Amino acid sequence: MRIFISSLFILLLSGQSLASQLEPFKATYTARFNGISVTATRQLTGQEGNWRLDFSTHALFASIKEYSRFTDRDGNITPHHYEYRRKGLGRDRGTILNFEPDKGMVLNISKPERDMQDVPPHILDKLSYQMQLALDVAAGKENLQYEIADGKKIRKYTFAREGSEILQTPMGKVETIKVRRVRDANSERETTVWIAPQWNYALVKLVQREENGKRYQITLKKLSISGKSVGAGQ
């Protein structure tokens, strides 16, 4: 259960426009894991140049909440503050990061001994990179590589486009772009996501296979962009 929730929180994407301009949105996802229902919500608020992305999920007595505050310019996202809180999945955990791009620093407010110096100029956090990925897919970019500060160190994520596919969803049929997480050659984990251009590049589906062979899946249930619902019947 812990692996599934962590993967869900790390990999969920969200919507933005084809013109590489972010728009406020709210997305709700459903999933099942070993008979347990999980609901996740993502919401982008703010306006041009100043945004906040929130994510939350609840399963029985467990919960995860996180948010990122960032700015965007010419299709490039710059994070400024990130917070993460987890309860009920073993030991409660939390991370608070402040980004100071002009100084090349990421300050770990929770654990100052983990401050990062001389970070890459385009460093991202675990939420803002997802927005950058969707913007890059919308712009037709092929080089989908990101450096992410996770509170301990800088990690590199790489994705590859794998064509298009029409999916049947609770919101109706939609054409999607299929994107796969590129992992080490000896890794048995597989992660694939489907995002919908006509729904402002929102995540429609995520499938993950773990090393033990277990398979998890999440599906978009409801989406509104700039206060307007999208999908079947709209």
Long-range contacts (C-beta under 8 A, 24 or more apart in sequence): 1-33, 1-34, 1-36, 1-59, 1-62, 1-89, 2-89, 2-90, 3-210, 4-31, 4-33, 4-38, 4-208, 4-216, 5-38, 5-57, 5-59, 5-62, 5-64, 5-89, 7-191, 7-208, 7-216, 8-38, 8-40, 8-57, 8-206, 8-216, 8-218, 9-40, 9-55, 9-57, 9-64, 9-66, 9-126, 10-126, 11-130, 11-181, 11-191, 11-193, 11-206, 11-208, 12-40, 12-42, 12-55, 12-130, 12-203, 12-206, 12-218, 13-130, 13-131, 13-133, 13-134, 13-193, 13-195, 13-201, 13-202, 13-203, 14-42, 14-44, 14-53, 14-130, 14-131, 14-134, 14-202, 14-203, 15-44, 15-134, 15-199, 15-200, 15-201, 15-202, 15-223, 15-225, 16-131, 16-134, 16-135, 16-138, 16-200, 16-201, 17-138, 17-200, 17-201, 18-138, 18-197, 18-200, 18-201, 20-75, 20-135, 20-138, 20-139, 21-48, 22-48, 22-51, 22-72, 22-131, 22-135, 23-200, 23-225, 23-226, 24-225, 24-226, 24-227, 25-200, 25-202, 25-223, 25-224, 25-225, 25-226, 26-222, 26-223, 26-224, 27-202, 27-203, 27-220, 27-222, 27-223, 28-220, 28-221, 28-222, 28-223, 29-203, 29-218, 29-219, 29-220, 29-221, 30-170, 30-218, 30-219, 30-221, 31-216, 31-217, 31-218, 31-219, 32-217, 33-59, 33-216, 36-60, 38-218, 40-218, 44-131, 48-72, 49-73, 53-127, 53-128, 53-131, 55-127, 60-88, 61-88, 62-86, 62-87, 62-88, 62-89, 63-87, 63-88, 64-89, 66-126, 66-127, 67-127, 68-125, 68-126, 68-127, 68-128, 70-128, 70-131, 72-131, 72-135, 75-135, 75-136, 75-139, 76-122, 76-132, 77-124, 77-128, 77-129, 77-131, 77-132, 77-135, 79-123, 79-124, 79-125, 79-128, 82-125, 82-126, 82-127, 82-128, 82-149, 84-126, 84-151, 95-151, 97-125, 97-149, 97-151, 99-123, 99-125, 99-149, 106-149, 108-151, 110-151, 111-151, 114-151, 114-152, 116-149, 116-153, 116-154, 119-147, 119-149, 119-154, 120-147, 120-154, 122-147, 123-147, 123-148, 123-149, 123-154, 124-148, 124-149, 125-149, 125-150, 126-150, 129-157, 133-159, 133-179, 134-195, 134-201, 135-201, 137-161, 137-177, 137-179, 137-195, 137-201, 138-197, 138-201, 144-179, 157-181, 158-182, 162-192, 165-194, 167-194, 167-204, 167-205, 169-204, 169-205, 169-219, 169-220, 169-231, 170-219, 170-220, 170-221, 171-199, 171-220, 171-221, 171-222, 171-223, 171-230, 171-231, 171-232, 172-231, 172-232, 172-233, 174-198, 174-199, 174-204, 174-231, 176-204, 176-205, 187-211, 199-223, 199-225, 199-230, 199-231, 200-225, 200-230
